């Protein structure tokens, strides 16, 4: 069960009936008939004050999933929900409505996450985030991975295995989503707060671009349609996101009163194919103004949103690295073709768009790269003196890439020839933010390992962005792993870079 896409009047409540969630046919052991599901919404955790209740059919054509889209509720309120069906009752989930559009709340506790490869470790980071009791969680993609067991491995071997083959059919994707949903740490994160989700590549397949698969595949469009269908069935999305074949409306806005507007982007479904192939390249096509990572319609929607915004903070929730990230210390500019670097003109139009619109505080949130990063955003990355016009916060993976590595702040080699990059750490974790009218504080929380369960979490670094002052201020920097008494072999991994992400980010 889960909730999501809150506004000031309501949200979506979600559940799915699956007594045998890992069934190969993807139907969860359910009969081929509709099943009535009762739902309740209360103002208190004990359900003494039920404010809404109803019944929704769980239909076989939707894998017996249920989406309850509520409106008419009070703004800025906490609610609790549960489901009943066939003699079963769900645990209790907590959710909330956004503040009223005209209200400027004192603070918002928001966490964001990405990249949870089930095989690569335990989802403890989800539980540690849940324990901080955020009011809102953003998932920026790679919620699940498509690979067959043991085809995407970490050093020392995968601690867990996927069920089923590589996901290609609707039954495959339904089974894979169901396996992920059985994880109790993920369940805890869904139960603590409403989620706002967008997909990246692995919800379908690695590094796909619009109608172009990673490798030639005559069945790719059928695969994409199946993946979209299963994604909707398993996420707390509004009916506006119901897929229509290979199309799914995912970019949208979530407003948190006058404090923040979240512009949730889709950088997969409308992009041009990666230039010069994939990986890191010095690629002229990356600068072609005709190429786009968002598509023309989404770009126009975003720029219009900048012009109309009255929010204190305009936050882009999206998938792939936004700032330039040159991995070459010489005269060439060698950047990742799958990220915004591969669509530099598209990035320039978006950046200049928020500058022209006078956006008060633009912040980009990113996943994908399996490491924590923080960067200042520039109008001209070739000129280190170019003024800073925004900030980017990148969350590490929940598990993807395995245990990862710790290192001293500022030690990553890319930071030396990308002065706008301010922080990198390759441990697993999530980012917790506290957003107020005066500042946005971002805590980069990490876990020392994910190869076994129940790891502790600690804050590795904290950055603050001040109102009307673009750029990052480092306010807390923890010592690296070796200084914290962790195993020396873990500290030694600090010499690794994230170049492996060019293969399977």
Protein Blocks (a to p, Z undefined) as FASTA:
>chain_A
ZZehiafkbccddddddfblmbmnlnnopacbdddddddddfbfnlpacfbdcdddddfk
loopacdddehiaehiacdddddeehiacddddddddddfkbccfbdcddddehiafklo
ccklmmmmmmnopabdcdeejkbcfbdehkaccehiafbdcedjddfbfklmmmmmmmmm
mpmklmmmmmmpccdddddfkmmmghiahjacfbdcfklmmmmmmmmmmmmmmpccdfkl
pcehjaccfbdcddehjlbccddddfklmmccdeeiiajdddfklmmmkbcfkbjmlmmm
mmmmmmmpccfbdcdddfbdfbdcdfbfblbdcddfkbmklmmmlmmmmmmmmmmnopab
acdddehjopacdddddfblklmkbccfbdcdddddfkgopjopaddehkamklmmmmkb
mbdcfbecdddddddfkbccddddddfbfkbghiacddfbdcdddehiacjddfbdcddf
klnopafklmmmmmpccklmmmmZZ
